[in-house]
Amino acid sequence: MSKVKQCVGKEGFQRMNYLYQASNAIATESKANNVASVFYTNLLVNVSKRQSKGCKDIAMKRTVCKGCRCLLLAGVTCKVRIKKKKVIWTCMSCRTSKVFEIRNRNYMPWTQRKESVVDILDYTPQQDLGLEKNNK
């Protein structure tokens, strides 16, 4: 019998993904709903803190303002400037800036490299043939 691998914190990852998508949808809809978007992003940060390993998605981390926790969307909730090999994201509501240096054009974060993938887990629901035979 083969062992089925379990993903630790799968529900937390699913919840964080849902909250991020909801916050993004509300933020792009209109600026009047910014309070609801901030609320969902705040829940997202709290869920990631409760997990043992936190948020690992670098794209999700980079799009959350550390000052007011609103979702940073270029041209909608933040200004993006490129100055002297630096990308500067400035939140329009609290004026907090995030600076990302551009040293190497071929730079790729560790989580996006092929070497970082140890194992790929398949979570598609499998039908148990033994249960179907017993019910007939």
JOHUKA-V705413 format. One record per residue. NEAR is the number of other ideal C-beta (glycine too) atoms within 12 Angstrom. Layout:
near={NEAR;NEAR}
//
This chain:
near={4;5;5;12;13;10;17;12;19;15;16;25;26;16;22;33;23;18;32;32;20;24;36;28;18;27;36;19;17;14;19;10;22;28;19;23;37;30;22;31;40;23;24;36;29;20;25;28;16;17;22;12;16;20;30;21;20;19;17;26;24;22;32;39;32;19;21;24;31;37;42;39;30;22;15;24;35;30;22;24;17;15;16;11;14;16;22;23;31;23;30;25;25;19;16;22;22;26;19;22;14;15;11;9;7;7;14;13;16;12;18;14;13;10;10;14;11;10;8;10;14;10;14;6;7;12;10;11;10;11;10;10;9;8;9;7}
//
